[in-house]
Amino acid sequence: MKKFLLFFSYLFNPLLIPTYATLFYFFVTLNYFHKHEVYLAFIEVLILTLLLPISLFYLFRSLGIVRTKMLLNKRERRLPLAFYAILLFTLIKHSLANLIIPELYYYFLGVLISILTALTLVIFNRKISLHVMGVSSLTLFVISIATYYHTNFLALIGLLILCCGLVASARLQDDEHSLSGVVSGALAGVIPQVLLWFVWLIPVF
């Protein structure tokens, strides 16, 4: 059972979530874009939210700034989260805004708010689950897209909700987070996405 739950921790690593969200978005909206626009947006997301953060992580490890793979130490989380927030801001400000993709733009804006929330909390010596935060934000994004495009993704949404529970269970079982840390992670992932609905989703209806 422990290995089964650990699989979901790796599958929903926070660095992979933006890539999942982008792939899902273009799977739904592929007919609305030229292929070069899709490739450009995906490559930018891949570089700024996955490849560069991984490179920075190994740089920090080589310099001794970060010593654990999962950023278990609260102090070690500060610099990686700060740099990740800068990369997200760069993506939002200079990439997605220029391509005019409002759904992804507001999703990543919500993710940026979530990351800044996690950074603020860790500065005050409180650690939340970034895994749960990531999978929760992805679930809300799928709900948003399903609503916006009037598409039935109930099976996928149900599966993602189940995955949220499995990821939360994995983090608790490994004693890497307290129950409050898991719940706070879920709220940090969900609330920014819901609040941004009032900007781009609800006005449409």
ABEGO torsion letter per residue (X at the ends): XAAAAAAAAAAABAAAAAAAAAAAAAAAAAAABBAAAAAAAAAAAAAAAAAAAAAAAAAAAAAGABABAAGABAAAAAAAAAAAAAAAAAAAAAAAAAAGBAAAAAAAAAAAAAAAAAAAAAAAGBBBBAAAAAAAAAAAAAAAAAAAAGBBAAAAAAAAAAAAAAAAAAAAAAGABBAAAAAAAAAAAAAAAAAAAAAAAAAAX
